[in-house]
Amino acid sequence: MSVTLLSSPLQGFTDFRFRNAINKYFGGIDTFYAPYIRMNGKLMIKNNYQRDLKPENNTELELIPQIMTNDAEEFLFAVKYIQDLGYKEMNWNLGCPYPMVTKRGMGSGLICEPEKINHILDRVHSETDILVSMKMRLGYEHAEEILNTFSILDKYPLKNVAIHARIGKQLYKGGVNLDGFERCIGSTKHKLYYNGDITSIAKYKEMQARFTSIDHFMIGRGLIADPFLPSMIKNDTTVYPTNRWEIFSEFHDTIYEQYDAALSGPTPIKMKMQGFWEYFSQSFSNPQKTFKMIKKAGNPKKYRAVVAEILKKEQS
């Protein structure tokens, strides 16, 4: 069975610079989702989200915009905005687990409100012709919450429902709830995508063997930790390319230069790259030591020297 791989968005990480570099140097991802649009109560889309969705910044890949909202007017405003840019699909985020979001009844905090979900979907489908897809968790408090939404979701021509197999309260802690995901299969007429903890070939094969009817898999944190993972899944191999670290080095330098140009001053770029290395380091032979070295690099010159040293060790 051929498999479709999708990049799950991570706020602060998977913007157009990262997506384009991943696509260029590694491949394997069929469709990318943009980090969610937020409007903070005003019908205004922030500049960085506008920049991220510009077609000229996404010429080499397929991108689907995403919104996080519990307000129909915001949803409709965003639909018009993305349709004017030429997009045909909007993904609705009911998966974000962070308390600052869920306490305001958004992300996974909205899953327990089927009537509100129904109201928004009804307005979007009656007032626009956008194709809607969903990104959800199993619930916020309980893994059964999602089951109560399916009778609502089944009323609408959704493209798919992507499910991260955790509840919101877990954040990213603890294991995925595979029994919870399995209960969703057969409980809705919609096509389901699996998301959660695909961090290695072995993990992917485990999910594929368990859920034989699923042929769309989303990779989130696993893509940042090991950008080779999607192409290795596609090629059904556990063997890295012989020039693995040269490819990674070119990828790293590309995103470093682009973020350095976009951010002002040494501190923002340092924090940006530290965020990436928290994931990157997981694919190195000594993750803790690698990340510690990155954190100790106090200025751009030292940072570049440390990166060169780390990569040289991996190649020796």
Helices and strands as residue ranges (DSSP letters): E 4-7, H 16-25, E 31-33, H 47-53, G 55-57, E 63-64, E 66-67, H 72-84, E 89-94, H 99-102, G 107-110, H 114-127, E 131-139, G 145-149, H 150-153, E 161-167, G 168-170, H 178-184, E 192-195, H 201-210, E 216-219, H 221-225, H 229-234, H 244-262, H 266-280, G 281-283, H 287-296, H 300-315
